[in-house]
Amino acid sequence: MPAIFAAEFEAYASSLTGHGLAEATVRAKTGMLRRFLAFLAGRGVEQLTALGVADVSAYVRSLAPMAASTRVDGRVG
């Protein structure tokens, strides 16, 4: 977890917990956010206000290999 996004991450995690979500749901959602923030930091994004469409598109493209590994016989399984 990049230190530059620690405050935003903690605020999000606290909001999830405050909404009474199951611990497993909180872990899953914070895990997804952690990976996204690490990706952004790797691209040199230092503030979420600097986040752009190109950053989000690049992240979505980076997920394509994972999505492909979940397919069986051409279908998502």
N, CA, C and O atoms as a Tripos MOL2 file, in Angstrom:
@<TRIPOS>MOLECULE
protein
  308   307    77     0     0
PROTEIN
NO_CHARGES

@<TRIPOS>ATOM
      1 N           0.8560   -1.1760    0.0000 N.3       1 MET1
      2 CA          0.0000    0.0000    0.0000 C.3       1 MET1
      3 C           0.8940    1.2270    0.0000 C.2       1 MET1
      4 O           1.6470    1.4410    0.9500 O.2       1 MET1
      5 N           0.8250    2.0280   -1.0370 N.am      2 PRO2
      6 CA          1.6570    3.2370   -1.1060 C.3       2 PRO2
      7 C           1.3180    4.2170    0.0290 C.2       2 PRO2
      8 O           0.1510    4.5340    0.2570 O.2       2 PRO2
      9 N           2.3270    4.6780    0.7160 N.am      3 ALA3
     10 CA          2.1320    5.5970    1.8470 C.3       3 ALA3
     11 C           1.4300    6.8850    1.4170 C.2       3 ALA3
     12 O           0.7130    7.4940    2.2110 O.2       3 ALA3
     13 N           1.6330    7.3040    0.1640 N.am      4 ILE4
     14 CA          1.0300    8.5710   -0.2810 C.3       4 ILE4
     15 C          -0.4960    8.5150   -0.3120 C.2       4 ILE4
     16 O          -1.1570    9.5540   -0.3090 O.2       4 ILE4
     17 N          -1.0560    7.3040   -0.3420 N.am      5 PHE5
     18 CA         -2.5090    7.1590   -0.3700 C.3       5 PHE5
     19 C          -3.0660    6.6100    0.9390 C.2       5 PHE5
     20 O          -4.2360    6.2320    0.9940 O.2       5 PHE5
     21 N          -2.2610    6.5610    1.9810 N.am      6 ALA6
     22 CA         -2.6820    5.9390    3.2430 C.3       6 ALA6
     23 C          -3.9300    6.5930    3.8340 C.2       6 ALA6
     24 O          -4.8280    5.8890    4.2960 O.2       6 ALA6
     25 N          -4.0010    7.9050    3.8270 N.am      7 ALA7
     26 CA         -5.1510    8.5900    4.4320 C.3       7 ALA7
     27 C          -6.4400    8.2570    3.6830 C.2       7 ALA7
     28 O          -7.4700    7.9940    4.3040 O.2       7 ALA7
     29 N          -6.3850    8.2670    2.3650 N.am      8 GLU8
     30 CA         -7.5710    7.9530    1.5700 C.3       8 GLU8
     31 C          -7.9960    6.5080    1.7770 C.2       8 GLU8
     32 O          -9.1830    6.2040    1.8920 O.2       8 GLU8
     33 N          -7.0010    5.6160    1.8220 N.am      9 PHE9
     34 CA         -7.2920    4.2020    2.0260 C.3       9 PHE9
     35 C          -7.9670    3.9740    3.3720 C.2       9 PHE9
     36 O          -8.9790    3.2800    3.4600 O.2       9 PHE9
     37 N          -7.4010    4.5610    4.4120 N.am     10 GLU10
     38 CA         -7.9670    4.3860    5.7530 C.3      10 GLU10
     39 C          -9.3770    4.9570    5.8470 C.2      10 GLU10
     40 O         -10.2430    4.3710    6.4970 O.2      10 GLU10
     41 N          -9.6080    6.0890    5.2080 N.am     11 ALA11
     42 CA        -10.9470    6.6820    5.2200 C.3      11 ALA11
     43 C         -11.9490    5.7460    4.5420 C.2      11 ALA11
     44 O         -13.0610    5.5620    5.0370 O.2      11 ALA11
     45 N         -11.5620    5.1660    3.4300 N.am     12 TYR12
     46 CA        -12.4430    4.2420    2.7170 C.3      12 TYR12
     47 C         -12.7020    2.9960    3.5610 C.2      12 TYR12
     48 O         -13.8480    2.5700    3.7070 O.2      12 TYR12
     49 N         -11.6390    2.4120    4.1160 N.am     13 ALA13
     50 CA        -11.7880    1.2100    4.9310 C.3      13 ALA13
     51 C         -12.6920    1.4770    6.1350 C.2      13 ALA13
     52 O         -13.5290    0.6420    6.4800 O.2      13 ALA13
     53 N         -12.5290    2.6170    6.7640 N.am     14 SER14
     54 CA        -13.3680    2.9700    7.9110 C.3      14 SER14
     55 C         -14.8240    3.1340    7.5030 C.2      14 SER14
     56 O         -15.7300    2.7370    8.2350 O.2      14 SER14
     57 N         -15.0460    3.7220    6.3290 N.am     15 SER15
     58 CA        -16.4330    3.9090    5.8820 C.3      15 SER15
     59 C         -17.0980    2.5710    5.6180 C.2      15 SER15
     60 O         -18.2910    2.4170    5.8770 O.2      15 SER15
     61 N         -16.3550    1.6020    5.1090 N.am     16 LEU16
     62 CA        -16.9260    0.2770    4.8670 C.3      16 LEU16
     63 C         -17.3060   -0.3890    6.1830 C.2      16 LEU16
     64 O         -18.3920   -0.9520    6.3230 O.2      16 LEU16
     65 N         -16.3980   -0.3130    7.1330 N.am     17 THR17
     66 CA        -16.6450   -0.9120    8.4390 C.3      17 THR17
     67 C         -17.8350   -0.2370    9.1050 C.2      17 THR17
     68 O         -18.6520   -0.8990    9.7440 O.2      17 THR17
     69 N         -17.9300    1.0770    8.9570 N.am     18 GLY18
     70 CA        -19.0220    1.8320    9.5540 C.3      18 GLY18
     71 C         -20.3840    1.5140    8.9670 C.2      18 GLY18
     72 O         -21.4140    1.8040    9.5750 O.2      18 GLY18
     73 N         -20.3880    0.9170    7.7840 N.am     19 HIS19
     74 CA        -21.6640    0.5560    7.1470 C.3      19 HIS19
     75 C         -22.1110   -0.8600    7.5060 C.2      19 HIS19
     76 O         -23.0990   -1.3630    6.9720 O.2      19 HIS19
     77 N         -21.3820   -1.4890    8.4070 N.am     20 GLY20
     78 CA        -21.7820   -2.8010    8.8840 C.3      20 GLY20
     79 C         -21.5670   -3.9390    7.9070 C.2      20 GLY20
     80 O         -22.2330   -4.9700    8.0010 O.2      20 GLY20
     81 N         -20.6470   -3.7680    6.9710 N.am     21 LEU21
     82 CA        -20.3720   -4.8360    6.0160 C.3      21 LEU21
     83 C         -19.6320   -5.9800    6.6910 C.2      21 LEU21
     84 O         -18.9320   -5.7770    7.6830 O.2      21 LEU21
     85 N         -19.7860   -7.1570    6.1600 N.am     22 ALA22
     86 CA        -19.0850   -8.3260    6.6740 C.3      22 ALA22
     87 C         -17.5820   -8.1300    6.5180 C.2      22 ALA22
     88 O         -17.1220   -7.4530    5.6000 O.2      22 ALA22
     89 N         -16.8320   -8.7320    7.4270 N.am     23 GLU23
     90 CA        -15.3710   -8.6010    7.3960 C.3      23 GLU23
     91 C         -14.7920   -9.0760    6.0640 C.2      23 GLU23
     92 O         -13.8690   -8.4600    5.5330 O.2      23 GLU23
     93 N         -15.3280  -10.1610    5.5290 N.am     24 ALA24
     94 CA        -14.8370  -10.6800    4.2450 C.3      24 ALA24
     95 C         -15.0820   -9.6750    3.1200 C.2      24 ALA24
     96 O         -14.2470   -9.5340    2.2270 O.2      24 ALA24
     97 N         -16.1990   -8.9890    3.1550 N.am     25 THR25
     98 CA        -16.5080   -7.9760    2.1440 C.3      25 THR25
     99 C         -15.5470   -6.8020    2.2620 C.2      25 THR25
    100 O         -15.0500   -6.2960    1.2560 O.2      25 THR25
    101 N         -15.2890   -6.3710    3.4860 N.am     26 VAL26
    102 CA        -14.3420   -5.2720    3.7150 C.3      26 VAL26
    103 C         -12.9610   -5.6680    3.2060 C.2      26 VAL26
    104 O         -12.2910   -4.8720    2.5490 O.2      26 VAL26
    105 N         -12.5310   -6.8920    3.5040 N.am     27 ARG27
    106 CA        -11.2090   -7.3570    3.0380 C.3      27 ARG27
    107 C         -11.1460   -7.3720    1.5210 C.2      27 ARG27
    108 O         -10.1470   -6.9520    0.9380 O.2      27 ARG27
    109 N         -12.2020   -7.8520    0.8760 N.am     28 ALA28
    110 CA        -12.2160   -7.9200   -0.5930 C.3      28 ALA28
    111 C         -12.1550   -6.5250   -1.2030 C.2      28 ALA28
    112 O         -11.3680   -6.2730   -2.1160 O.2      28 ALA28
    113 N         -12.9800   -5.6300   -0.7000 N.am     29 LYS29
    114 CA        -13.0230   -4.2800   -1.2640 C.3      29 LYS29
    115 C         -11.7280   -3.5130   -0.9950 C.2      29 LYS29
    116 O         -11.2290   -2.8140   -1.8780 O.2      29 LYS29
    117 N         -11.1880   -3.6350    0.2010 N.am     30 THR30
    118 CA         -9.9370   -2.9270    0.4900 C.3      30 THR30
    119 C          -8.7750   -3.5530   -0.2780 C.2      30 THR30
    120 O          -7.8220   -2.8590   -0.6300 O.2      30 THR30
    121 N          -8.8450   -4.8420   -0.5360 N.am     31 GLY31
    122 CA         -7.8160   -5.4850   -1.3500 C.3      31 GLY31
    123 C          -7.8160   -4.9530   -2.7710 C.2      31 GLY31
    124 O          -6.7620   -4.7010   -3.3540 O.2      31 GLY31
    125 N          -9.0240   -4.7840   -3.3250 N.am     32 MET32
    126 CA         -9.1350   -4.2150   -4.6760 C.3      32 MET32
    127 C          -8.5950   -2.7860   -4.7040 C.2      32 MET32
    128 O          -7.8860   -2.3950   -5.6320 O.2      32 MET32
    129 N          -8.9390   -2.0210   -3.6820 N.am     33 LEU33
    130 CA         -8.4510   -0.6350   -3.6350 C.3      33 LEU33
    131 C          -6.9350   -0.5940   -3.4680 C.2      33 LEU33
    132 O          -6.2610    0.2290   -4.0870 O.2      33 LEU33
    133 N          -6.4090   -1.4700   -2.6440 N.am     34 ARG34
    134 CA         -4.9550   -1.5140   -2.4330 C.3      34 ARG34
    135 C          -4.2280   -1.7680   -3.7510 C.2      34 ARG34
    136 O          -3.2230   -1.1240   -4.0510 O.2      34 ARG34
    137 N          -4.7500   -2.7200   -4.5390 N.am     35 ARG35
    138 CA         -4.1110   -3.0170   -5.8410 C.3      35 ARG35
    139 C          -4.2080   -1.8270   -6.7910 C.2      35 ARG35
    140 O          -3.2550   -1.5200   -7.5060 O.2      35 ARG35
    141 N          -5.3540   -1.1630   -6.7960 N.am     36 PHE36
    142 CA         -5.5290    0.0020   -7.6680 C.3      36 PHE36
    143 C          -4.5820    1.1270   -7.2620 C.2      36 PHE36
    144 O          -3.9530    1.7440   -8.1210 O.2      36 PHE36
    145 N          -4.4760    1.3960   -5.9770 N.am     37 LEU37
    146 CA         -3.5890    2.4700   -5.5100 C.3      37 LEU37
    147 C          -2.1260    2.1480   -5.7900 C.2      37 LEU37
    148 O          -1.3500    3.0380   -6.1380 O.2      37 LEU37
    149 N          -1.7470    0.8880   -5.6400 N.am     38 ALA38
    150 CA         -0.3670    0.4950   -5.9630 C.3      38 ALA38
    151 C          -0.0930    0.6980   -7.4480 C.2      38 ALA38
    152 O           0.9860    1.1490   -7.8330 O.2      38 ALA38
    153 N          -1.0770    0.3630   -8.2760 N.am     39 PHE39
    154 CA         -0.9400    0.5730   -9.7150 C.3      39 PHE39
    155 C          -0.7480    2.0570  -10.0160 C.2      39 PHE39
    156 O           0.1380    2.4290  -10.7860 O.2      39 PHE39
    157 N          -1.5780    2.8990   -9.4080 N.am     40 LEU40
    158 CA         -1.4640    4.3430   -9.6330 C.3      40 LEU40
    159 C          -0.1040    4.8690   -9.2070 C.2      40 LEU40
    160 O           0.5150    5.6570   -9.9220 O.2      40 LEU40
    161 N           0.3580    4.4380   -8.0480 N.am     41 ALA41
    162 CA          1.6670    4.8840   -7.5720 C.3      41 ALA41
    163 C           2.7620    4.4660   -8.5490 C.2      41 ALA41
    164 O           3.7110    5.2110   -8.7880 O.2      41 ALA41
    165 N           2.6200    3.2730   -9.1080 N.am     42 GLY42
    166 CA          3.5770    2.7950  -10.1040 C.3      42 GLY42
    167 C           3.5770    3.6320  -11.3710 C.2      42 GLY42
    168 O           4.5800    3.6860  -12.0830 O.2      42 GLY42
    169 N           2.4690    4.2790  -11.6530 N.am     43 ARG43
    170 CA          2.3720    5.1690  -12.8200 C.3      43 ARG43
    171 C           2.8000    6.5930  -12.4900 C.2      43 ARG43
    172 O           2.8120    7.4610  -13.3620 O.2      43 ARG43
    173 N           3.1510    6.8300  -11.2280 N.am     44 GLY44
    174 CA          3.5980    8.1590  -10.8410 C.3      44 GLY44
    175 C           2.4900    9.0830  -10.3600 C.2      44 GLY44
    176 O           2.7350   10.2670  -10.1270 O.2      44 GLY44
    177 N           1.2800    8.5660  -10.2070 N.am     45 VAL45
    178 CA          0.1870    9.3810   -9.6710 C.3      45 VAL45
    179 C           0.4490    9.5670   -8.1790 C.2      45 VAL45
    180 O           0.6190    8.5910   -7.4490 O.2      45 VAL45
    181 N           0.4820   10.8150   -7.7280 N.am     46 GLU46
    182 CA          0.7800   11.0850   -6.3240 C.3      46 GLU46
    183 C          -0.4010   11.6610   -5.5570 C.2      46 GLU46
    184 O          -0.3550   11.7690   -4.3320 O.2      46 GLU46
    185 N          -1.4540   12.0300   -6.2720 N.am     47 GLN47
    186 CA         -2.6690   12.5460   -5.6360 C.3      47 GLN47
    187 C          -3.8630   12.0300   -6.4290 C.2      47 GLN47
    188 O          -3.8410   11.9790   -7.6590 O.2      47 GLN47
    189 N          -4.8890   11.6530   -5.7060 N.am     48 LEU48
    190 CA         -6.0690   11.1500   -6.4110 C.3      48 LEU48
    191 C          -6.7190   12.2270   -7.2650 C.2      48 LEU48
    192 O          -7.4050   11.9190   -8.2390 O.2      48 LEU48
    193 N          -6.5100   13.4730   -6.9110 N.am     49 THR49
    194 CA         -7.0580   14.5560   -7.7390 C.3      49 THR49
    195 C          -6.3640   14.6270   -9.0950 C.2      49 THR49
    196 O          -6.8770   15.2490  -10.0250 O.2      49 THR49
    197 N          -5.2030   13.9940   -9.2100 N.am     50 ALA50
    198 CA         -4.4730   13.9690  -10.4790 C.3      50 ALA50
    199 C          -4.8520   12.7650  -11.3360 C.2      50 ALA50
    200 O          -4.3570   12.6100  -12.4520 O.2      50 ALA50
    201 N          -5.7260   11.9220  -10.8150 N.am     51 LEU51
    202 CA         -6.1570   10.7240  -11.5180 C.3      51 LEU51
    203 C          -6.8810   11.1080  -12.8060 C.2      51 LEU51
    204 O          -7.7270   12.0030  -12.8210 O.2      51 LEU51
    205 N          -6.5340   10.4200  -13.8730 N.am     52 GLY52
    206 CA         -7.1580   10.7180  -15.1600 C.3      52 GLY52
    207 C          -7.7600    9.4890  -15.8000 C.2      52 GLY52
    208 O          -7.5460    8.3650  -15.3450 O.2      52 GLY52
    209 N          -8.5100    9.7110  -16.8520 N.am     53 VAL53
    210 CA         -9.1440    8.6270  -17.5920 C.3      53 VAL53
    211 C          -8.0900    7.6420  -18.0900 C.2      53 VAL53
    212 O          -8.3160    6.4320  -18.0680 O.2      53 VAL53
    213 N          -6.9660    8.1360  -18.5280 N.am     54 ALA54
    214 CA         -5.9040    7.2620  -19.0360 C.3      54 ALA54
    215 C          -5.4050    6.3220  -17.9390 C.2      54 ALA54
    216 O          -5.0760    5.1680  -18.2170 O.2      54 ALA54
    217 N          -5.3480    6.8030  -16.7010 N.am     55 ASP55
    218 CA         -4.9040    5.9550  -15.5880 C.3      55 ASP55
    219 C          -5.8960    4.8200  -15.3370 C.2      55 ASP55
    220 O          -5.5040    3.6650  -15.1650 O.2      55 ASP55
    221 N          -7.1740    5.1590  -15.3180 N.am     56 VAL56
    222 CA         -8.2060    4.1500  -15.0790 C.3      56 VAL56
    223 C          -8.2410    3.1510  -16.2350 C.2      56 VAL56
    224 O          -8.3580    1.9460  -16.0110 O.2      56 VAL56
    225 N          -8.1410    3.6380  -17.4500 N.am     57 SER57
    226 CA         -8.1420    2.7500  -18.6220 C.3      57 SER57
    227 C          -6.9520    1.8040  -18.5920 C.2      57 SER57
    228 O          -7.0880    0.6210  -18.9060 O.2      57 SER57
    229 N          -5.8000    2.3110  -18.2210 N.am     58 ALA58
    230 CA         -4.6050    1.4660  -18.1410 C.3      58 ALA58
    231 C          -4.7790    0.4000  -17.0680 C.2      58 ALA58
    232 O          -4.3610   -0.7430  -17.2540 O.2      58 ALA58
    233 N          -5.3920    0.7640  -15.9530 N.am     59 TYR59
    234 CA         -5.6230   -0.2160  -14.8950 C.3      59 TYR59
    235 C          -6.5810   -1.3090  -15.3750 C.2      59 TYR59
    236 O          -6.3380   -2.4940  -15.1460 O.2      59 TYR59
    237 N          -7.6470   -0.9170  -16.0280 N.am     60 VAL60
    238 CA         -8.6100   -1.8980  -16.5420 C.3      60 VAL60
    239 C          -7.9140   -2.8370  -17.5310 C.2      60 VAL60
    240 O          -8.1330   -4.0480  -17.4990 O.2      60 VAL60
    241 N          -7.0830   -2.2810  -18.4030 N.am     61 ARG61
    242 CA         -6.3390   -3.1210  -19.3530 C.3      61 ARG61
    243 C          -5.4120   -4.0790  -18.6140 C.2      61 ARG61
    244 O          -5.2160   -5.2130  -19.0510 O.2      61 ARG61
    245 N          -4.8410   -3.6340  -17.5000 N.am     62 SER62
    246 CA         -3.9240   -4.4950  -16.7470 C.3      62 SER62
    247 C          -4.6540   -5.6790  -16.1140 C.2      62 SER62
    248 O          -4.0270   -6.6810  -15.7700 O.2      62 SER62
    249 N          -5.9620   -5.5700  -15.9610 N.am     63 LEU63
    250 CA         -6.7490   -6.6570  -15.3830 C.3      63 LEU63
    251 C          -7.1290   -7.7160  -16.4040 C.2      63 LEU63
    252 O          -7.5530   -8.8090  -16.0260 O.2      63 LEU63
    253 N          -6.9880   -7.4180  -17.6780 N.am     64 ALA64
    254 CA         -7.4050   -8.3330  -18.7400 C.3      64 ALA64
    255 C          -6.7920   -9.7280  -18.6030 C.2      64 ALA64
    256 O          -7.5060  -10.7120  -18.7940 O.2      64 ALA64
    257 N          -5.5020   -9.8580  -18.2820 N.am     65 PRO65
    258 CA         -4.9500  -11.2180  -18.1280 C.3      65 PRO65
    259 C          -5.6420  -12.0060  -17.0130 C.2      65 PRO65
    260 O          -5.8150  -13.2180  -17.1370 O.2      65 PRO65
    261 N          -6.0390  -11.3400  -15.9310 N.am     66 MET66
    262 CA         -6.7470  -12.0310  -14.8500 C.3      66 MET66
    263 C          -8.1190  -12.4940  -15.3150 C.2      66 MET66
    264 O          -8.5410  -13.6090  -15.0080 O.2      66 MET66
    265 N          -8.8140  -11.6380  -16.0540 N.am     67 ALA67
    266 CA        -10.1450  -11.9870  -16.5460 C.3      67 ALA67
    267 C         -10.0600  -13.1660  -17.5090 C.2      67 ALA67
    268 O         -10.9080  -14.0580  -17.4880 O.2      67 ALA67
    269 N          -9.0430  -13.1620  -18.3430 N.am     68 ALA68
    270 CA         -8.8800  -14.2470  -19.3080 C.3      68 ALA68
    271 C          -8.6290  -15.5730  -18.6100 C.2      68 ALA68
    272 O          -9.0450  -16.6200  -19.1070 O.2      68 ALA68
    273 N          -7.9550  -15.5460  -17.4680 N.am     69 SER69
    274 CA         -7.6550  -16.7930  -16.7630 C.3      69 SER69
    275 C          -8.8840  -17.3810  -16.0820 C.2      69 SER69
    276 O          -8.8470  -18.5300  -15.6420 O.2      69 SER69
    277 N          -9.9760  -16.6170  -15.9840 N.am     70 THR70
    278 CA        -11.2010  -17.1370  -15.3690 C.3      70 THR70
    279 C         -12.1530  -17.7150  -16.3950 C.2      70 THR70
    280 O         -13.2180  -18.2120  -16.0280 O.2      70 THR70
    281 N         -11.8040  -17.6650  -17.6600 N.am     71 ARG71
    282 CA        -12.6990  -18.1450  -18.7200 C.3      71 ARG71
    283 C         -12.5090  -19.6340  -18.9610 C.2      71 ARG71
    284 O         -11.3970  -20.1600  -18.9380 O.2      71 ARG71
    285 N         -13.6150  -20.2760  -19.1880 N.am     72 VAL72
    286 CA        -13.6160  -21.7040  -19.5260 C.3      72 VAL72
    287 C         -14.4890  -21.8610  -20.7630 C.2      72 VAL72
    288 O         -15.6490  -21.4470  -20.7670 O.2      72 VAL72
    289 N         -13.9410  -22.4500  -21.7950 N.am     73 ASP73
    290 CA        -14.6780  -22.6500  -23.0450 C.3      73 ASP73
    291 C         -15.2650  -21.3550  -23.5820 C.2      73 ASP73
    292 O         -16.3750  -21.3480  -24.1150 O.2      73 ASP73
    293 N         -14.5290  -20.2610  -23.4460 N.am     74 GLY74
    294 CA        -14.9830  -18.9920  -23.9750 C.3      74 GLY74
    295 C         -15.9980  -18.2840  -23.1270 C.2      74 GLY74
    296 O         -16.4560  -17.2010  -23.4950 O.2      74 GLY74
    297 N         -16.3710  -18.8590  -21.9960 N.am     75 ARG75
    298 CA        -17.3480  -18.2240  -21.1080 C.3      75 ARG75
    299 C         -16.6850  -17.8790  -19.7870 C.2      75 ARG75
    300 O         -15.7430  -18.5430  -19.3540 O.2      75 ARG75
    301 N         -17.1870  -16.8370  -19.1610 N.am     76 VAL76
    302 CA        -16.6980  -16.5040  -17.8330 C.3      76 VAL76
    303 C         -17.2810  -17.5230  -16.8750 C.2      76 VAL76
    304 O         -18.4890  -17.7550  -16.8570 O.2      76 VAL76
    305 N         -16.4070  -18.1320  -16.0760 N.am     77 GLY77
    306 CA        -16.9010  -19.1850  -15.1930 C.3      77 GLY77
    307 C         -16.5250  -19.0000  -13.7760 C.2      77 GLY77
    308 O         -16.8820  -19.8210  -12.9310 O.2      77 GLY77
@<TRIPOS>BOND
     1     1     2 1
     2     2     3 1
     3     3     4 2
     4     3     5 am
     5     5     6 1
     6     6     7 1
     7     7     8 2
     8     7     9 am
     9     9    10 1
    10    10    11 1
    11    11    12 2
    12    11    13 am
    13    13    14 1
    14    14    15 1
    15    15    16 2
    16    15    17 am
    17    17    18 1
    18    18    19 1
    19    19    20 2
    20    19    21 am
    21    21    22 1
    22    22    23 1
    23    23    24 2
    24    23    25 am
    25    25    26 1
    26    26    27 1
    27    27    28 2
    28    27    29 am
    29    29    30 1
    30    30    31 1
    31    31    32 2
    32    31    33 am
    33    33    34 1
    34    34    35 1
    35    35    36 2
    36    35    37 am
    37    37    38 1
    38    38    39 1
    39    39    40 2
    40    39    41 am
    41    41    42 1
    42    42    43 1
    43    43    44 2
    44    43    45 am
    45    45    46 1
    46    46    47 1
    47    47    48 2
    48    47    49 am
    49    49    50 1
    50    50    51 1
    51    51    52 2
    52    51    53 am
    53    53    54 1
    54    54    55 1
    55    55    56 2
    56    55    57 am
    57    57    58 1
    58    58    59 1
    59    59    60 2
    60    59    61 am
    61    61    62 1
    62    62    63 1
    63    63    64 2
    64    63    65 am
    65    65    66 1
    66    66    67 1
    67    67    68 2
    68    67    69 am
    69    69    70 1
    70    70    71 1
    71    71    72 2
    72    71    73 am
    73    73    74 1
    74    74    75 1
    75    75    76 2
    76    75    77 am
    77    77    78 1
    78    78    79 1
    79    79    80 2
    80    79    81 am
    81    81    82 1
    82    82    83 1
    83    83    84 2
    84    83    85 am
    85    85    86 1
    86    86    87 1
    87    87    88 2
    88    87    89 am
    89    89    90 1
    90    90    91 1
    91    91    92 2
    92    91    93 am
    93    93    94 1
    94    94    95 1
    95    95    96 2
    96    95    97 am
    97    97    98 1
    98    98    99 1
    99    99   100 2
   100    99   101 am
   101   101   102 1
   102   102   103 1
   103   103   104 2
   104   103   105 am
   105   105   106 1
   106   106   107 1
   107   107   108 2
   108   107   109 am
   109   109   110 1
   110   110   111 1
   111   111   112 2
   112   111   113 am
   113   113   114 1
   114   114   115 1
   115   115   116 2
   116   115   117 am
   117   117   118 1
   118   118   119 1
   119   119   120 2
   120   119   121 am
   121   121   122 1
   122   122   123 1
   123   123   124 2
   124   123   125 am
   125   125   126 1
   126   126   127 1
   127   127   128 2
   128   127   129 am
   129   129   130 1
   130   130   131 1
   131   131   132 2
   132   131   133 am
   133   133   134 1
   134   134   135 1
   135   135   136 2
   136   135   137 am
   137   137   138 1
   138   138   139 1
   139   139   140 2
   140   139   141 am
   141   141   142 1
   142   142   143 1
   143   143   144 2
   144   143   145 am
   145   145   146 1
   146   146   147 1
   147   147   148 2
   148   147   149 am
   149   149   150 1
   150   150   151 1
   151   151   152 2
   152   151   153 am
   153   153   154 1
   154   154   155 1
   155   155   156 2
   156   155   157 am
   157   157   158 1
   158   158   159 1
   159   159   160 2
   160   159   161 am
   161   161   162 1
   162   162   163 1
   163   163   164 2
   164   163   165 am
   165   165   166 1
   166   166   167 1
   167   167   168 2
   168   167   169 am
   169   169   170 1
   170   170   171 1
   171   171   172 2
   172   171   173 am
   173   173   174 1
   174   174   175 1
   175   175   176 2
   176   175   177 am
   177   177   178 1
   178   178   179 1
   179   179   180 2
   180   179   181 am
   181   181   182 1
   182   182   183 1
   183   183   184 2
   184   183   185 am
   185   185   186 1
   186   186   187 1
   187   187   188 2
   188   187   189 am
   189   189   190 1
   190   190   191 1
   191   191   192 2
   192   191   193 am
   193   193   194 1
   194   194   195 1
   195   195   196 2
   196   195   197 am
   197   197   198 1
   198   198   199 1
   199   199   200 2
   200   199   201 am
   201   201   202 1
   202   202   203 1
   203   203   204 2
   204   203   205 am
   205   205   206 1
   206   206   207 1
   207   207   208 2
   208   207   209 am
   209   209   210 1
   210   210   211 1
   211   211   212 2
   212   211   213 am
   213   213   214 1
   214   214   215 1
   215   215   216 2
   216   215   217 am
   217   217   218 1
   218   218   219 1
   219   219   220 2
   220   219   221 am
   221   221   222 1
   222   222   223 1
   223   223   224 2
   224   223   225 am
   225   225   226 1
   226   226   227 1
   227   227   228 2
   228   227   229 am
   229   229   230 1
   230   230   231 1
   231   231   232 2
   232   231   233 am
   233   233   234 1
   234   234   235 1
   235   235   236 2
   236   235   237 am
   237   237   238 1
   238   238   239 1
   239   239   240 2
   240   239   241 am
   241   241   242 1
   242   242   243 1
   243   243   244 2
   244   243   245 am
   245   245   246 1
   246   246   247 1
   247   247   248 2
   248   247   249 am
   249   249   250 1
   250   250   251 1
   251   251   252 2
   252   251   253 am
   253   253   254 1
   254   254   255 1
   255   255   256 2
   256   255   257 am
   257   257   258 1
   258   258   259 1
   259   259   260 2
   260   259   261 am
   261   261   262 1
   262   262   263 1
   263   263   264 2
   264   263   265 am
   265   265   266 1
   266   266   267 1
   267   267   268 2
   268   267   269 am
   269   269   270 1
   270   270   271 1
   271   271   272 2
   272   271   273 am
   273   273   274 1
   274   274   275 1
   275   275   276 2
   276   275   277 am
   277   277   278 1
   278   278   279 1
   279   279   280 2
   280   279   281 am
   281   281   282 1
   282   282   283 1
   283   283   284 2
   284   283   285 am
   285   285   286 1
   286   286   287 1
   287   287   288 2
   288   287   289 am
   289   289   290 1
   290   290   291 1
   291   291   292 2
   292   291   293 am
   293   293   294 1
   294   294   295 1
   295   295   296 2
   296   295   297 am
   297   297   298 1
   298   298   299 1
   299   299   300 2
   300   299   301 am
   301   301   302 1
   302   302   303 1
   303   303   304 2
   304   303   305 am
   305   305   306 1
   306   306   307 1
   307   307   308 2
@<TRIPOS>SUBSTRUCTURE
     1 MET1         2 RESIDUE 1 A MET
     2 PRO2         6 RESIDUE 1 A PRO
     3 ALA3        10 RESIDUE 1 A ALA
     4 ILE4        14 RESIDUE 1 A ILE
     5 PHE5        18 RESIDUE 1 A PHE
     6 ALA6        22 RESIDUE 1 A ALA
     7 ALA7        26 RESIDUE 1 A ALA
     8 GLU8        30 RESIDUE 1 A GLU
     9 PHE9        34 RESIDUE 1 A PHE
    10 GLU10       38 RESIDUE 1 A GLU
    11 ALA11       42 RESIDUE 1 A ALA
    12 TYR12       46 RESIDUE 1 A TYR
    13 ALA13       50 RESIDUE 1 A ALA
    14 SER14       54 RESIDUE 1 A SER
    15 SER15       58 RESIDUE 1 A SER
    16 LEU16       62 RESIDUE 1 A LEU
    17 THR17       66 RESIDUE 1 A THR
    18 GLY18       70 RESIDUE 1 A GLY
    19 HIS19       74 RESIDUE 1 A HIS
    20 GLY20       78 RESIDUE 1 A GLY
    21 LEU21       82 RESIDUE 1 A LEU
    22 ALA22       86 RESIDUE 1 A ALA
    23 GLU23       90 RESIDUE 1 A GLU
    24 ALA24       94 RESIDUE 1 A ALA
    25 THR25       98 RESIDUE 1 A THR
    26 VAL26      102 RESIDUE 1 A VAL
    27 ARG27      106 RESIDUE 1 A ARG
    28 ALA28      110 RESIDUE 1 A ALA
    29 LYS29      114 RESIDUE 1 A LYS
    30 THR30      118 RESIDUE 1 A THR
    31 GLY31      122 RESIDUE 1 A GLY
    32 MET32      126 RESIDUE 1 A MET
    33 LEU33      130 RESIDUE 1 A LEU
    34 ARG34      134 RESIDUE 1 A ARG
    35 ARG35      138 RESIDUE 1 A ARG
    36 PHE36      142 RESIDUE 1 A PHE
    37 LEU37      146 RESIDUE 1 A LEU
    38 ALA38      150 RESIDUE 1 A ALA
    39 PHE39      154 RESIDUE 1 A PHE
    40 LEU40      158 RESIDUE 1 A LEU
    41 ALA41      162 RESIDUE 1 A ALA
    42 GLY42      166 RESIDUE 1 A GLY
    43 ARG43      170 RESIDUE 1 A ARG
    44 GLY44      174 RESIDUE 1 A GLY
    45 VAL45      178 RESIDUE 1 A VAL
    46 GLU46      182 RESIDUE 1 A GLU
    47 GLN47      186 RESIDUE 1 A GLN
    48 LEU48      190 RESIDUE 1 A LEU
    49 THR49      194 RESIDUE 1 A THR
    50 ALA50      198 RESIDUE 1 A ALA
    51 LEU51      202 RESIDUE 1 A LEU
    52 GLY52      206 RESIDUE 1 A GLY
    53 VAL53      210 RESIDUE 1 A VAL
    54 ALA54      214 RESIDUE 1 A ALA
    55 ASP55      218 RESIDUE 1 A ASP
    56 VAL56      222 RESIDUE 1 A VAL
    57 SER57      226 RESIDUE 1 A SER
    58 ALA58      230 RESIDUE 1 A ALA
    59 TYR59      234 RESIDUE 1 A TYR
    60 VAL60      238 RESIDUE 1 A VAL
    61 ARG61      242 RESIDUE 1 A ARG
    62 SER62      246 RESIDUE 1 A SER
    63 LEU63      250 RESIDUE 1 A LEU
    64 ALA64      254 RESIDUE 1 A ALA
    65 PRO65      258 RESIDUE 1 A PRO
    66 MET66      262 RESIDUE 1 A MET
    67 ALA67      266 RESIDUE 1 A ALA
    68 ALA68      270 RESIDUE 1 A ALA
    69 SER69      274 RESIDUE 1 A SER
    70 THR70      278 RESIDUE 1 A THR
    71 ARG71      282 RESIDUE 1 A ARG
    72 VAL72      286 RESIDUE 1 A VAL
    73 ASP73      290 RESIDUE 1 A ASP
    74 GLY74      294 RESIDUE 1 A GLY
    75 ARG75      298 RESIDUE 1 A ARG
    76 VAL76      302 RESIDUE 1 A VAL
    77 GLY77      306 RESIDUE 1 A GLY
